[in-house]
Amino acid sequence: MSEYTEIERRFFVNGEGDKPWREDGDSTSIRQFYLDKGQLVFSESELIYGGAAIVRLNEEEQVLFQSEKDWTVRVRFRDERTVFTLKGRRTNASAIELEWPIERALGEALVSLEEYPRVEKTRYEWRGSDGMLWEIDEFEGGLLGLVLAEIELQNIEQPVELPEWVRLEITGNLAWSNSNLAYRSSRIILD
């Protein structure tokens, strides 16, 4: 398994009852912008977006980049960190994910090029009784009230102890991906 493969299971969360993730975990503020993949250019081992050089890819990243034709392009602001991410097409629980830290000023310049779909959320990290780390996202803005949880796995067969507040599993349901939620939220805000 490549270090660039993300395997995660995702679930709806009952946000109306107790919220142990708020009491026992760390939280962070996240803004994620979904950029126009048509503006992404690969030239001489470098990724360029909107005319700005983003990052130089190593050999493995170049091979992965060229093997995937349908990238989701994202800039994430998480507290003081800014990350440029490419996610490949998800197959059930797995997707290729390439990401690089970038300067905050570059990230802000990228998202200022036009009005991009985005999600805003507070992410809580919570450890289950089995020691596994859950990420619980409480969405804001047009998605206020939506709470989703995800857990990253080493392999798809890895057993997971589900907390009592986890509800319907949505792993592989692209309608509930963050990128689709960003487009849905943007339509709600604009309408």
Buried (B, 14 or more C-beta within 10 A) or exposed (E): EEEBEBBBBBBBBBBEEEBBBEEEBEBBEBBBBBBEEEBBEEEEEEBBBBEEEBBEBEEEBBEBBEEBEEBBBBBBBEEEEBBBBBBBEBEEBBBBBBBBEBEEEBBEBBBEBEEBBBBBBBBBBBEBEEEBEBBBBBBBBBBEEBBBBBBBBEEEEEEBEBBEBBBEEBBBEEEBBBBBBBBBBBEEEEE
